[in-house]
Amino acid sequence: MKTAALTQEATSIAFAIPDLLLAQSWALFHDLRMVVELDHYGDADQFEEALAFYRPNSRSRRWLIWRNPVSVIVQPGIGRSMRFDCLAAALDCLIPCAAGQVTDLCCEPARGCWPD
């Protein structure tokens, strides 16, 4: 897992167990699969921990979340990364949107969301 976003933030730290349980519960509630991914960097055998969220039966990542000493960074599959004070605030902002509603002429995406 080599991503530009992770290599730019080479000072990430691991999530606390309560944060991991929160993220796992959130993922289950929203029918997502959460995976703890590790990225190796540097000569000192250092690893970065990131939480990846996937749609069911999909290999494309919906979000990647990691921490540094001062913030939680969220990188969506498409788009710019966002920073939050804590994991709970990040997850609150990431509630997956519903699929668009099909009308006679077009598909209208849910407010503020793009169809996949």
C-alpha positions as CSV (number, residue, x, y, z in Angstrom):
1,M,0.0,0.0,0.0
2,K,2.1,2.9,-1.2
3,T,0.1,6.1,-1.4
4,A,1.3,9.6,-1.7
5,A,-0.9,10.7,1.2
6,L,0.7,8.3,3.6
7,T,4.3,9.0,2.6
8,Q,3.7,12.8,3.1
9,E,2.6,12.2,6.7
10,A,5.6,10.1,7.9
11,T,4.8,10.9,11.6
12,S,1.6,9.0,12.0
13,I,0.7,7.1,15.2
14,A,-1.4,4.1,15.9
15,F,-5.1,4.4,16.9
16,A,-6.1,3.7,20.5
17,I,-8.2,0.5,21.0
18,P,-11.4,2.5,21.8
19,D,-11.0,4.4,18.5
20,L,-10.6,1.1,16.6
21,L,-13.7,-0.3,18.2
22,L,-15.6,2.9,17.3
23,A,-14.4,2.7,13.7
24,Q,-15.3,-1.0,13.5
25,S,-18.8,-0.4,14.9
26,W,-19.3,2.5,12.6
27,A,-18.3,0.5,9.6
28,L,-20.6,-2.4,10.5
29,F,-23.5,0.0,11.0
30,H,-22.9,1.5,7.5
31,D,-22.4,-1.8,5.8
32,L,-18.7,-1.2,5.1
33,R,-15.6,-3.3,5.6
34,M,-12.9,-1.8,7.8
35,V,-9.3,-3.0,7.3
36,V,-6.2,-1.9,9.3
37,E,-3.5,-1.4,6.7
38,L,0.2,-0.9,7.4
39,D,2.6,1.0,5.2
40,H,6.3,0.5,5.6
41,Y,8.7,3.4,5.2
42,G,12.2,4.4,6.0
43,D,15.3,2.3,6.8
44,A,14.4,1.8,10.4
45,D,11.5,-0.6,9.8
46,Q,8.9,1.9,10.7
47,F,5.2,1.3,9.9
48,E,2.3,3.6,9.5
49,E,-1.2,2.4,10.5
50,A,-4.2,3.4,8.5
51,L,-7.9,2.5,8.6
52,A,-9.3,1.7,5.1
53,F,-13.0,1.4,4.5
54,Y,-14.4,-0.6,1.6
55,R,-17.8,-1.1,0.1
56,P,-19.1,-4.7,0.4
57,N,-17.7,-6.9,-2.4
58,S,-15.5,-4.1,-3.7
59,R,-11.7,-3.7,-3.9
60,S,-11.9,0.0,-4.3
61,R,-11.2,2.0,-1.1
62,R,-13.9,4.4,0.0
63,W,-11.8,6.2,2.6
64,L,-8.4,6.0,4.2
65,I,-7.9,7.4,7.7
66,W,-4.7,7.8,9.7
67,R,-3.5,9.9,12.6
68,N,-0.6,12.1,13.4
69,P,0.2,13.6,16.8
70,V,-2.3,16.5,16.3
71,S,-5.1,15.4,14.0
72,V,-6.9,12.7,12.1
73,I,-6.5,12.8,8.4
74,V,-9.2,11.4,6.0
75,Q,-8.3,10.7,2.4
76,P,-11.4,9.8,0.3
77,G,-11.1,7.6,-2.7
78,I,-11.5,10.7,-4.9
79,G,-10.9,14.1,-3.6
80,R,-8.8,16.1,-1.2
81,S,-7.8,15.0,2.3
82,M,-9.5,16.5,5.3
83,R,-8.3,17.0,8.9
84,F,-10.2,16.5,12.1
85,D,-9.5,16.9,15.8
86,C,-10.6,13.3,16.6
87,L,-11.8,10.1,14.9
88,A,-15.4,10.6,16.1
89,A,-15.6,13.9,14.3
90,A,-14.1,12.4,11.1
91,L,-16.6,9.5,11.1
92,D,-19.5,11.8,11.8
93,C,-18.6,13.7,8.6
94,L,-18.3,10.6,6.5
95,I,-21.7,9.1,6.7
96,P,-22.1,7.3,3.4
97,C,-24.7,8.9,1.1
98,A,-27.6,7.0,-0.3
99,A,-27.7,6.0,-4.0
100,G,-29.3,8.4,-6.4
101,Q,-32.9,8.1,-7.2
102,V,-33.7,7.2,-10.8
103,T,-36.4,9.3,-12.5
104,D,-37.8,9.0,-16.1
105,L,-35.0,11.0,-17.6
106,C,-32.0,11.0,-15.3
107,C,-30.3,9.9,-12.2
108,E,-30.3,12.5,-9.5
109,P,-27.6,12.0,-6.9
110,A,-28.3,12.4,-3.2
111,R,-27.7,15.9,-1.9
112,G,-23.9,16.6,-1.8
113,C,-22.9,13.2,-3.1
114,W,-21.8,11.8,-6.4
115,P,-23.0,8.4,-7.6
116,D,-20.4,5.7,-7.6
